[in-house]
Amino acid sequence: MPLVLLLVVHHVVVNAFDLKVEYLWIACAIVPLVFRFIFYWTTGSGAGAAFGYAIALGIIAVVGLDVSQTLNSGDPLMPQNRFEWRDNIQFLAAISSSYLVGHALARCAPCAPGDCVKADAADGSPTASPTNAAATAKARGCKSP
């Protein structure tokens, strides 16, 4: 979903309205961060999965942005000079790091539901029951998940 939204924002900002690239940079920082924050709260997946998703999202998004620009302008698909390579690498780094920041913020958020579910699984219960999640949240000082 963040990939689709990034491609739509790119098309609107760069191809359709020819706005400043700063708007695209802002979207590349906010969209992955918000989606990872929400994804962590709904699934509670770990840092290794977040790192893998971040790299994959960054690579696929940059390729998608390049394809979109190529189809719109007729420019070659591969970067032609150092500036274009650097621009692609910076977008990849921005998207990937934003995704990882979203993960870190979600982990640091107090009483994240993903933490309660992971704590239940660590106790040996095969599934997280509402009772176990409530007990874990209470033990952590949270109100309730």
N, C-alpha and C positions, 0 to 999 in steps of 0.2 A: 504493500500500500504506500509506504513512503516513496518508493521508486516511481510509482505512477504519478504521485503528487509532484515530485521534483521535475518529472518530464513535462507535466502540464504547466507548471510555473515557468520552466525554461521556455517552452513554446510561447506562452503569453508574453513574458518579459522580453525575450530576445527576438523571436521570430515575428510575432503578431504586432506588438506595439513598439518595438525597438527602443525600449526604455534603458535606463542606465543599468550596468551590470551589477551595481551595488545591491539592487533589489534581489537579484539572483543569489548573491552571496548571503544575504540575510535569510532567504528561504533555505539555502543549503545548510545554514547553521541551525535554524529553528525546527524545520520539519523532521530531520532524523532524531534530534534531541527529544522532541515531544513524543514521537512514535515509540522510541525505545523506553522512555519513562512509562508510558501506558502499557507497553508490551511486558515490561518487567512486573508491573503491578498485577497484570492478568495471569502471567505464567510463572514468574519467579525463577526464570532460567539463570544460569550462572555466567560468570565472567568469560569463560572460554567460548561459550556459545555467542555471547555478545561480541567478542573480538572477531570471531569468524563471520558473523553477520555484518559487522561494521566494514570489514575489508571487502566482502562480496558486494555489499550495497554500494560502497564507494567505486569499485571497479565497474560494476554494471551501470551505475548512474552516469559515470563519466563517458562510457562508451555510448550510452543512450543519448546523452547531451550532444556528443559529437555527431552521431547519426542524424539527429534532429537538425542540427545546424547544417550538415552536408546536404540533406534533402531540401532544406529551405534555400540555401545560397548557391549550391552547386560547387562549393569548395571541396578540395580533396578530403577524404575521411581521415587519413593519418595526419598528425601534426607536421607542419612543413619547416618549422624553425624552432629555436630554443624557447622563444616566448610562448609559442603554442604548447610545447611540451611542459614548460613550467606551469602554465595556466591549468593544464589537465592534472598535473601532479598536485597542485594547490587545491583544486576542487576535490580530488580524491581524499586528500588529507583533511580538508574541512568537513566533508560529509562523514568520513569514518570517525574522526575525533569527536564530532558532535554527537554521533550515535553512542560512543563510549561515555561521553559526559552525561548523556541521558541515563545510561545504566548506573553510573556512579551516583548521580543525584537520587535516583530511585532507591538505591541501596541505602543511602544515608537518610532518606526520608523516614521519620518516625512511624513505626507501626505499619510498614508496607505489607499488604496482604501476601505478597510473594514470600516474605520472610516467615510469616506464620505457617504457610503451607510447607515451606522447606524445613522448618523446625519440627513439624509433625512427622514428616518423612524421616528425619534424622532419628526420631524416637523409635522408629521401627514399625510404625503403623503403615499399612499398605496404602491407605487413602487418607486424606485430610478430612476429618469429620468436623462439623461446626463446633462440637463440644471441645475437641482438641485445639482447634484454632482459637476459640475464645479463651481457653486456659493458657495457651501460649501468649496471646495478646495481653492477658491480665498479668502474666509473669513478667512481661517486658515493660509493663507500666502503660500499656495502651488501653483505650476504652474498650473496643471490641472490633473485630474485623468486619 
